[in-house]
Amino acid sequence: MLRCNSTRYWKCCVVLFACGIAAAQNPAADQQAYCAYLTEQAQAQSELLRTPSGVASFTQPDTGLPTQLVAGATVSLAGVKKAGITVDAARKNCDLYRTSTGVQQYLQYALPNIERQALTNRLTLIAEASKSVDGLIADTTKMVEAQNMTRPMLLELQMTKIKLEADRADTQTKISAIYVPVLAAQSLKEQVAAKQASDVMEQQALDKLARQNNWDVALTVGAHQQISPFASGVEPYGEVTATYNFASHAIDRHLDRAVDAYAGWKKVQEGDAARGMDVLKGQVSESIAAQQGRLDSLRQESAEIEKNLELVSSPDTSAALDFRNQLTSTRILLGIEMKDSGFRLERLREFLSVNY
């Protein structure tokens, strides 16, 4: 009966762990709440295992002896040992939950964190570009007032300003849509290693708990009273029952193999931390390749603009002035994209170097 309750309890724990998802907004509170629940469950099971059970029964011996009323208490030595192991297993399960939720959160928010950093940097780039455009607009306005340039030429710069403001609003909207909690300071490889170690330790604790089912020594003490025919004397009695499973050696060997097999499964399981780490590395590598291609293309376009700016470095006509303004405003917009791409590329490469 005790063994059945213990098995059912740990099956429940495994199901809860498999279904548990880290609370993104407050992971510490989530972990504490789960561990508090798990600890209370383990303490309840521990009290059940270590506390003696009362027994009472009527017996009618086959030898024709009088009917006896037997009452007393029995305690299982294997149960007493299981009590401490149960609490330790719950502690190991709690540690595993902490490491699992932490690394899963890191995997989930690593790329959004880089994206948020890049968007925040883009706001700075837009602010700098906006100041440069404001300077061009001010200079062009003076030339329009001096009738050296026409108002349509000024309108083109004002359209560039409008594009920048639209880009600013769009960037701010994207930032507000990205939630990133405070991530662990440890690198991803360190977190995954800790999680894998916790996997093994939890399974070893469950292995140790299961081994206690191979044996037991039950001690029973109490008193017996003859009731048919009734006798006035109450006499003490005691009983020792020892059980041992002859397959215990084979069972222990299979349990040890199960621990190793579990550790191997966790390294390749879809959705687990080790597999998620590999998937994330592939995503970051692909993003680096994409950003590098984008940056190379932008640099080529920037080189063409610089060549054209050299041709109108000293404009002597209004058309040349207008062309220079167009090239300058385009260079400003292109500069945002180049610096944005360069920032993303730097952050992605830094992420790989730190976490892998």
C-alpha positions, 0 to 999 in steps of 0.5 A: 500500500505504501509503495503504491502511494509513493509511485503515484506521488512521483508520477504526479510530480513528473506530469506536473514538471512536464507540463510546467511552463515558466511564468515569464513576468515573475519566474522567481515567484513561479519557482517558489510556488511550485517548490512550496507545493512540492515540498508540502507533498513530499513532507506529507508522504514522508510523515506517512512513511515514517509514522507507525500504523495502528493494526487491530484484528480478530484471529482464529488460529487453524490449530483450534486455539481460542479466538484472539483480539489483536491490537498494536502498531507496526512500522516499516524500516524500509518506509522510514528510510524512504521518508528521508529519500522522498524529501531529498527527491522532492528537493532534487525535483525542485532544483531541476524545475528551477534550472529548467524554467531558467534555461527555457526562459533564456532560450525563449527570449534570447532573440527577442532580447537582441531585437529589442536592443537593436530597435533601441539602438535604431531610435538613437540612429534615427534621432541623430539622422533627424538632426542632420536632416534638420540642418539640411532643411535649415540651410535649404530654407535660407537658400529658398528665401535667397531664391537660390533654390526652389520650394520643391527642392525643400519639399523633398527634404521635408519628405525625408523628415516625414519618413524618419518620423514614421520610422521612429513611430514604427520602431517605438511600436515594435519595442513596446510589443516585445517583452523581455524579462531579466535573463540569467547572467550565466551563459547558455552553455553553463545553464544547459550543463546545470540543467542536465546535471539536475536531470541526472541527480533527480533521476538518481534520487528516484532510482534510490527511492525505487531501490527501497522496494526490494526489501523491508523489515516490519516490526509489530508490537501490541497486545492480544486478548482471548475473547472466546472463551473470554479470558481476563488477562491481556498479554503482549506480543511482538512480530518481526517480518523480513522480506527481500526480492531475489531480483533486486540485483537485476532491478538495481542494474536496470534502474542504473541503466534507466538513469543513463538512458534518461540523460541520453534522451534529454540530450536529443529530446525535441523541446528540451534545453540541449536540443533547444540550444542547438536550434537557437545556434542555427537560428543565430547563425542564419541571422548572422548570414542574413545580416552580413548579406544585407550589410554588404549590399548596403555598403555597395549602395553607399559606395555609389552614393559617395562617388556621386557626392564627389561629383557635386562636391562644389555645386554651382547650379541649383540643379546640382545643389538639389542633387547633392541634397538628394544624395545627402538625405539618401546617405543619411537614411542609408546610414541608419540601415547600415549602422542598424545592420552592423549593430545587429551583426555585432550583437549576434556574433557576441551572443554566439561567442559568449553562449557557445 
